[in-house]
Amino acid sequence: MAAPDVFDQRDEDGIVVLLDPSPGDEQLDAVREAAGVCPALAIELSETP
C-alpha cells in the first residue's frame, strides 16, 4: 500500500477502501503513486488548485 493513511484494502476481496477523501499536501505524492500502481485502475484522482 503506497498510501496507507488514505487507502486500505478489504481482506476478503481486495476491494480498495477510501479512508481519507481529502488527504493533505504531505500525502499527495503517495496518493499519486498509489493511483499509478493500482493494477485495476480503481483509483482516480481529482486535483483542484
ChimeraX attribute file (.defattr): number of C-alpha atoms within 10 A of each C-alpha:
attribute: neighborCount
match mode: 1-to-1
recipient: residues
	/A:1	14
	/A:2	18
	/A:3	17
	/A:4	15
	/A:5	14
	/A:6	20
	/A:7	17
	/A:8	17
	/A:9	14
	/A:10	9
	/A:11	8
	/A:12	6
	/A:13	7
	/A:14	9
	/A:15	12
	/A:16	15
	/A:17	12
	/A:18	14
	/A:19	13
	/A:20	12
	/A:21	8
	/A:22	11
	/A:23	13
	/A:24	9
	/A:25	9
	/A:26	8
	/A:27	15
	/A:28	16
	/A:29	12
	/A:30	17
	/A:31	22
	/A:32	15
	/A:33	13
	/A:34	21
	/A:35	18
	/A:36	15
	/A:37	12
	/A:38	14
	/A:39	9
	/A:40	9
	/A:41	10
	/A:42	11
	/A:43	18
	/A:44	12
	/A:45	10
	/A:46	5
	/A:47	7
	/A:48	4
	/A:49	2
